[in-house]
Amino acid sequence: MKLVTFDDDLVGRIVDDQVVELDTASTREFFERGQDVPETGRRFALADVRLRAPIVPKKFFHTAGNFREHHEDLVRVNWSHPVNKGIVFFQNVDAIIGPDEPVVYPSHLTGELDYELELAVVIGRPGKFFSAEQAVEHIAGYLVFNDITARDIQRREMESGVFSFSKAIDTFCPIGPYILTADEVDDPHDLDMELRVNGQVRQKSDTGRMSVSIPQLVAYHSPQVYSAGDIVTTGTVAGVAASTEDPFANYLKPGDVVEAEIEGLGVLRNPVVSWQDAYGTEPPTADQWV
């Protein structure tokens, strides 16, 4: 099932070129009810609806450093800190945006806006303290995530060994375009991944290159307690702008269009816009204390 949120927070599933509405208040509720949700009887042409972020979870668990190639890429260009597996933190769910929604460039905060293509796992059942073998029972689906990151802020944060602000600024969390339920994914460790900026391929890899498997990741986070509809990310792949020979030629800027794609999970497309174009005003003065 391709599960979507559309228009004014309606929930549905994509069937061919239509969206079949489901009788539930949100996709979180869909999973809280064990996916046992009837149809309303209404259908909409897919071309006529506006897709939103497919879900707003209660908790959004980040995993960093799971693709060894990303760490090695950053070491090659002498990035300030290693990004080894085992780095975990929470995302700000209020920063979530959906397909075709703009990433707003906060030029008063950062001059190094980067992209990170990731696979995200949707938790279908609540639970805690379970094993990797048991984790499969808790995995409900998958979606595309673009982990927008302010690298200059991240470097300052990593001096203390953690990072969060650099990835949690408003509009920095694009997800979508839909959730593909787990029953339709033959092997989540065998999916092609590609991110493009203005049509140019920047990241290209596959989910089979993860150091830690999806069940292991899901089990690892479980002591933090899952609710139905929570999200777990799996880390990014090689090719971020910060790892290129000329990062400032590749960092995102207003006018760029980013397309994040994972095999079977669709294309998550987001334009980058200036603060002025988004809000009609000049950026506010940044309050810096670090």
C-alpha angles and dihedrals in degrees: 000000000000102000118199143176111216144175110345095004096293117156126223148141126248115242112179105303096344139078115225110207118231124211100243135103095231143352088255088060089047089062094038087058091052092254088288097133126139126225119255094220093247122120130188133193107254090224091058099052131077113230116222131192100303094228142004105209127207089232131019114199117201124206119192132189097023093128105065090202091067092054092047090048091056093045089054091060093039096248110193098253137017118254102212126171117274098056108131134171142147127267124222105250091201088067092064119121131174138227117314092007114129127255103222113222107225096204091176089064107034144018095185110066112173139181130226122189113213141169112234126204122215116215113222102183131041117243148130140208097020132146131249088255090056093043093081089069090059099048111098104168151320139251142174120267128188108200101207109202137189099217097193090055091044092056091055091047094049091059084077092043099251138075134198114126091064090062102032104064117126113288092010094116112070114175133170154357087198143330113254108208117237094245089068096051111084095190122359088195092063106059126122115235128201135166122193132189113202088343094306115122110239103162126030125167142108137251091247089078095071115123093212122040123241094250089050091051093048091048092046092058094043097094086068088064124247128230121196109273097027119141130227120190124211104210133259133279133234121293107062114152092249090063096054125099090249107030095175090059089055106036113111119266136179110289095036121122117209121202116192114189136180122181111268093001098083134232121304106205123188131168121217114229135183123251088246093055092045099047107013093238138088115267114272120250110275115238102223120184102156 
